[in-house]
């Protein structure tokens, strides 16, 4: 998984080829953060973790 805009994308390594957006797979960035109770390491939108829905 890699940062892609305000969300995440599934990428194939070593080509770094984007396979799909995480939201296309049914997992928005905010949903994943809630599920693991932490923001994605190094993601520029970490503030969304503390944002109330």
Protein Blocks (a to p, Z undefined) as FASTA:
>chain_A
ZZehjbccddddfklpafbdfklnopafklmmmmnopacehiaklmmmmpcZZ
